[in-house]
Amino acid sequence: MKTMRKNRNQSSDNGNPLASGLNWDDARIFLAIARAGTLSAAANMLGLGIATVSRRLERLEAALGVALFSRHQSGYQVTDEGAALIAKAEALEQAGQSFGAAAEGLGQVTGCVRLATAENLANPLIIPSLGALFARHPELRIEILTGIQTVNLHRRDADLAIRMVRPEQGNVTLRRLGVLGFGLYGSSEYILQRQSWSDVAKFDKDDFIGWTELNQRFPAAQWLDRALGGGACRITTSTLASQIAAASAGLGLAVLPHFLAREAGLVCVDAELGVDQPIWLVIHSDLAHSRRVRVVADHLAELFLAHGPALRGEP
């Protein structure tokens, strides 16, 4: 017995003293709090109770022997020691996700796929199609991200994304889904009114509905800037839904996707815009062979192919 005790002590002294107390899964808790800023938001993100998140953070800090956050009434702020560990924790997260993706090929399609896309594609097109996908894969779950914040595939904010601008760098796999066509639209009442004008092709008397200053990178916003010669729109918004509402109210003309404008009953004005945009499906290369991601990617490819004429604006 004495020999056995001596060997255990030697193992503890020569090995990593943190190994017995460090639970690597707690790195997930640390990252969630660092990203969310509060225990409650992190708990909601992880699907855990606040008490569980707090207890596991305390366990991680005790195992590491450092404070990872400073506690404030407004939330949790990462300490210098915590900031130094974020990259390492993200590496653990990515390794775990890659391991899970590889294991998925051994069984049925299960788990959650996070898809980042624009709300104007999610609500009228993607979400209504998911019932058929879930019927084929009942264990599959999908999280759709449509916020205005930047989604970073490399940080694994999402597993795949639908974008209108082709990424020029990064470890990603691309698939072209189609083209989103745009036209110049107004309400039937507005179009009827402008038909009495002498030269409607010049747009001199038209009111326009445009994008706010933060959205001037959009091709539609750049066309409006050229058409107005630097002048101001009658109304500017930050969403397509608001632009459709403004056009439907007869407030002016707006550059809108054909399939959304026609669904709203708007009328297209004959004008050469040149602002059609390709639609790209972007997947992190590490997940390109994941069964759950591939199933969703194939579903989206079939969906956009079926709706290709409407998206392009063909009759």
C-alpha positions as CSV (number, residue, x, y, z in Angstrom):
1,M,0.0,0.0,0.0
2,K,2.8,2.4,0.8
3,T,4.3,1.8,-2.7
4,M,0.9,2.6,-4.3
5,R,0.6,5.8,-2.4
6,K,4.1,6.9,-3.4
7,N,3.3,6.2,-7.1
8,R,0.2,8.3,-6.9
9,N,2.0,11.2,-5.4
10,Q,4.7,11.0,-8.0
11,S,2.1,11.0,-10.8
12,S,0.5,14.1,-9.3
13,D,3.8,15.9,-8.9
14,N,5.2,15.0,-12.4
15,G,2.0,15.5,-14.4
16,N,-0.3,18.4,-14.9
17,P,-1.6,19.5,-11.5
18,L,-4.8,20.8,-13.2
19,A,-5.6,17.7,-15.1
20,S,-7.8,16.1,-12.4
21,G,-9.8,19.3,-11.8
22,L,-10.2,20.7,-15.3
23,N,-13.3,19.7,-17.3
24,W,-12.6,20.7,-20.9
25,D,-16.3,21.1,-21.7
26,D,-16.3,24.1,-19.3
27,A,-14.4,26.0,-22.0
28,R,-17.8,26.1,-23.8
29,I,-19.3,27.9,-20.7
30,F,-16.4,30.4,-20.7
31,L,-16.8,31.2,-24.4
32,A,-20.6,31.6,-24.1
33,I,-20.2,34.1,-21.2
34,A,-17.5,36.0,-23.0
35,R,-19.6,36.3,-26.1
36,A,-22.9,37.0,-24.4
37,G,-21.7,39.3,-21.6
38,T,-24.1,38.0,-19.0
39,L,-24.9,34.7,-17.2
40,S,-28.5,34.8,-18.3
41,A,-27.8,35.4,-22.0
42,A,-25.1,32.7,-21.9
43,A,-27.5,30.2,-20.2
44,N,-30.1,30.9,-22.9
45,M,-27.5,30.4,-25.6
46,L,-26.4,27.1,-24.2
47,G,-29.9,25.8,-23.2
48,L,-28.8,25.5,-19.5
49,G,-29.9,27.0,-16.2
50,I,-28.2,30.1,-14.9
51,A,-27.2,28.3,-11.7
52,T,-25.5,25.5,-13.8
53,V,-23.6,28.1,-15.9
54,S,-22.4,29.9,-12.8
55,R,-21.4,26.7,-11.0
56,R,-19.4,25.5,-14.0
57,L,-17.7,28.8,-14.4
58,E,-16.6,28.7,-10.8
59,R,-15.4,25.2,-11.3
60,L,-13.3,26.3,-14.3
61,E,-11.8,29.3,-12.5
62,A,-10.9,27.1,-9.5
63,A,-9.2,24.5,-11.7
64,L,-7.2,27.2,-13.6
65,G,-6.5,29.2,-10.4
66,V,-7.4,32.5,-12.1
67,A,-10.4,34.8,-12.4
68,L,-11.7,34.8,-16.0
69,F,-14.2,37.6,-15.5
70,S,-14.7,40.6,-13.4
71,R,-18.3,40.8,-12.2
72,H,-20.3,44.0,-12.6
73,Q,-23.9,45.0,-12.3
74,S,-24.1,45.4,-16.1
75,G,-22.6,42.0,-16.8
76,Y,-19.4,40.0,-16.9
77,Q,-16.2,41.5,-18.4
78,V,-13.3,39.3,-19.5
79,T,-10.1,39.8,-17.4
80,D,-6.7,40.0,-19.0
81,E,-6.1,36.3,-18.0
82,G,-9.5,35.4,-19.6
83,A,-8.7,37.3,-22.8
84,A,-5.5,35.4,-23.2
85,L,-7.4,32.1,-23.1
86,I,-10.2,32.9,-25.6
87,A,-8.2,31.8,-28.7
88,K,-7.3,28.5,-27.0
89,A,-10.9,28.0,-26.0
90,E,-12.1,28.7,-29.6
91,A,-9.6,26.1,-30.8
92,L,-11.1,23.5,-28.4
93,E,-14.6,24.5,-29.7
94,Q,-13.6,24.0,-33.3
95,A,-11.9,20.7,-32.6
96,G,-15.0,19.5,-30.9
97,Q,-17.2,20.6,-33.8
98,S,-14.9,18.9,-36.3
99,F,-15.0,15.7,-34.3
100,G,-18.8,15.9,-34.1
101,A,-19.0,16.5,-37.8
102,A,-16.9,13.5,-38.5
103,A,-19.0,11.3,-36.2
104,E,-22.2,12.4,-37.8
105,G,-21.4,10.3,-40.9
106,L,-21.7,7.1,-38.8
107,G,-25.4,7.4,-38.0
108,Q,-28.6,9.2,-38.9
109,V,-28.9,12.9,-39.5
110,T,-29.3,14.6,-36.1
111,G,-28.4,17.8,-34.4
112,C,-28.7,21.5,-35.2
113,V,-27.6,23.3,-38.3
114,R,-27.1,27.1,-38.0
115,L,-28.0,29.0,-41.2
116,A,-27.3,32.7,-41.7
117,T,-29.4,34.4,-44.3
118,A,-31.3,37.6,-45.1
119,E,-34.8,37.8,-43.6
120,N,-36.3,38.6,-47.0
121,L,-35.2,35.1,-48.1
122,A,-35.8,33.3,-44.8
123,N,-39.5,34.3,-44.2
124,P,-41.1,33.9,-47.7
125,L,-38.9,31.2,-49.1
126,I,-36.8,29.1,-46.8
127,I,-38.9,28.7,-43.7
128,P,-42.1,27.5,-45.6
129,S,-40.0,24.8,-47.2
130,L,-38.6,23.2,-44.0
131,G,-41.6,21.0,-43.2
132,A,-40.7,18.6,-46.0
133,L,-37.1,18.6,-44.8
134,F,-38.0,17.8,-41.3
135,A,-40.4,15.0,-42.5
136,R,-37.4,13.3,-44.0
137,H,-35.1,14.0,-41.1
138,P,-37.1,14.2,-37.9
139,E,-34.0,14.5,-35.7
140,L,-32.7,17.5,-37.5
141,R,-33.0,21.0,-36.0
142,I,-32.3,24.3,-37.8
143,E,-31.3,27.7,-36.3
144,I,-31.9,30.6,-38.7
145,L,-29.9,33.8,-38.1
146,T,-31.3,36.9,-39.8
147,G,-29.9,39.7,-37.6
148,I,-28.0,42.6,-39.1
149,Q,-24.9,41.7,-37.1
150,T,-21.9,40.3,-39.1
151,V,-21.9,36.5,-39.1
152,N,-18.5,34.9,-39.2
153,L,-18.3,31.3,-40.4
154,H,-14.7,31.0,-39.3
155,R,-15.8,31.8,-35.7
156,R,-18.6,29.3,-36.2
157,D,-21.3,31.9,-35.6
158,A,-23.1,29.8,-38.3
159,D,-22.5,26.5,-40.1
160,L,-23.5,27.8,-43.5
161,A,-24.6,31.2,-44.9
162,I,-26.5,32.5,-47.9
163,R,-24.8,35.6,-49.2
164,M,-25.1,38.0,-52.1
165,V,-21.3,38.8,-52.2
166,R,-18.9,36.0,-53.1
167,P,-16.2,35.6,-50.4
168,E,-12.8,36.1,-51.9
169,Q,-10.8,34.5,-49.1
170,G,-11.1,32.1,-46.2
171,N,-11.5,28.3,-45.8
172,V,-14.9,28.0,-47.3
173,T,-16.8,26.0,-49.9
174,L,-19.0,27.8,-52.3
175,R,-22.1,26.8,-54.2
176,R,-24.0,29.2,-56.5
177,L,-27.7,28.9,-55.9
178,G,-29.0,31.3,-58.5
179,V,-29.6,35.1,-59.1
180,L,-31.7,37.5,-57.2
181,G,-33.2,40.0,-59.8
182,F,-34.2,43.5,-58.9
183,G,-36.6,46.0,-60.5
184,L,-37.9,49.5,-59.9
185,Y,-41.4,49.2,-58.4
186,G,-44.2,51.4,-57.2
187,S,-47.9,51.1,-56.3
188,S,-50.5,50.9,-59.0
189,E,-51.8,54.3,-57.9
190,Y,-48.4,55.9,-58.1
191,I,-47.7,54.3,-61.5
192,L,-51.0,55.6,-62.8
193,Q,-50.2,59.1,-61.6
194,R,-46.8,59.2,-63.2
195,Q,-48.1,58.1,-66.6
196,S,-49.5,61.6,-67.1
197,W,-46.0,63.1,-66.8
198,S,-44.2,64.3,-70.0
199,D,-40.9,62.3,-69.7
200,V,-41.2,59.5,-67.2
201,A,-37.9,58.0,-68.3
202,K,-35.9,60.8,-66.7
203,F,-37.4,60.3,-63.2
204,D,-37.3,64.0,-62.7
205,K,-40.6,64.2,-60.9
206,D,-40.4,60.9,-59.1
207,D,-40.0,60.4,-55.4
208,F,-37.7,57.5,-54.4
209,I,-37.5,55.2,-51.4
210,G,-33.9,54.4,-50.5
211,W,-31.5,53.0,-48.0
212,T,-30.2,54.6,-44.9
213,E,-26.6,55.8,-44.8
214,L,-25.4,52.5,-43.1
215,N,-26.6,50.5,-46.2
216,Q,-25.0,52.5,-49.0
217,R,-22.9,49.5,-50.0
218,F,-25.9,47.8,-51.5
219,P,-26.1,47.9,-55.3
220,A,-29.6,49.2,-55.1
221,A,-28.5,52.1,-53.0
222,Q,-25.7,52.9,-55.4
223,W,-28.1,52.9,-58.4
224,L,-30.4,55.3,-56.6
225,D,-27.5,57.6,-55.8
226,R,-26.6,57.7,-59.5
227,A,-30.2,58.2,-60.6
228,L,-30.7,61.1,-58.2
229,G,-27.4,62.6,-59.0
230,G,-26.5,62.8,-55.3
231,G,-29.9,64.1,-54.4
232,A,-32.0,62.8,-51.4
233,C,-34.7,60.2,-51.4
234,R,-38.1,61.1,-50.1
235,I,-37.8,58.3,-47.5
236,T,-35.0,56.0,-46.4
237,T,-35.3,52.8,-44.5
238,S,-33.0,50.0,-43.2
239,T,-35.1,47.0,-44.2
240,L,-36.7,45.7,-47.4
241,A,-39.9,45.2,-45.5
242,S,-40.1,48.9,-44.8
243,Q,-39.4,49.8,-48.4
244,I,-42.1,47.5,-49.6
245,A,-44.5,49.1,-47.1
246,A,-43.5,52.6,-48.3
247,A,-43.9,51.7,-52.0
248,S,-47.3,50.1,-51.3
249,A,-48.4,53.3,-49.6
250,G,-47.6,55.2,-52.8
251,L,-44.7,57.2,-51.4
252,G,-42.5,56.6,-54.4
253,L,-40.4,54.1,-56.3
254,A,-38.1,51.6,-54.7
255,V,-35.5,49.1,-56.1
256,L,-36.8,45.8,-54.9
257,P,-36.4,42.1,-55.5
258,H,-38.9,41.0,-58.2
259,F,-40.3,38.1,-56.2
260,L,-41.1,40.2,-53.1
261,A,-42.4,43.2,-55.0
262,R,-44.7,41.1,-57.1
263,E,-46.0,39.3,-54.1
264,A,-46.9,42.7,-52.6
265,G,-48.8,43.6,-55.7
266,L,-46.4,46.4,-56.8
267,V,-45.9,47.4,-60.5
268,C,-42.6,47.4,-62.2
269,V,-41.3,50.4,-64.1
270,D,-39.3,49.8,-67.3
271,A,-35.7,50.7,-66.3
272,E,-32.3,49.2,-66.8
273,L,-30.8,48.8,-63.3
274,G,-28.0,46.3,-63.6
275,V,-28.1,45.5,-59.9
276,D,-29.1,41.8,-60.0
277,Q,-27.0,39.8,-57.5
278,P,-25.8,36.2,-57.5
279,I,-26.9,34.1,-54.6
280,W,-24.1,32.1,-52.9
281,L,-24.3,29.3,-50.4
282,V,-21.1,29.4,-48.2
283,I,-20.0,26.5,-46.0
284,H,-17.0,26.3,-43.8
285,S,-14.8,23.7,-45.4
286,D,-14.4,21.7,-42.2
287,L,-18.2,21.1,-42.3
288,A,-18.6,20.5,-46.1
289,H,-18.7,16.7,-45.5
290,S,-20.9,16.8,-42.4
291,R,-24.1,14.9,-43.1
292,R,-26.4,17.3,-41.3
293,V,-24.9,20.3,-43.1
294,R,-24.9,18.6,-46.4
295,V,-28.5,17.6,-46.1
296,V,-29.5,21.3,-45.5
297,A,-27.2,22.5,-48.3
298,D,-28.8,20.1,-50.8
299,H,-32.3,21.1,-49.7
300,L,-31.4,24.8,-50.2
301,A,-29.9,24.1,-53.6
302,E,-33.1,22.3,-54.7
303,L,-35.3,25.0,-53.3
304,F,-33.5,27.9,-55.1
305,L,-33.4,25.9,-58.3
306,A,-37.2,25.4,-58.2
307,H,-37.8,29.1,-57.5
308,G,-35.1,30.3,-59.9
309,P,-37.4,31.9,-62.5
310,A,-39.3,33.8,-59.8
311,L,-36.1,35.0,-58.1
312,R,-34.7,36.2,-61.4
313,G,-37.9,38.1,-62.2
314,E,-39.0,36.0,-65.2
315,P,-42.8,36.0,-66.0
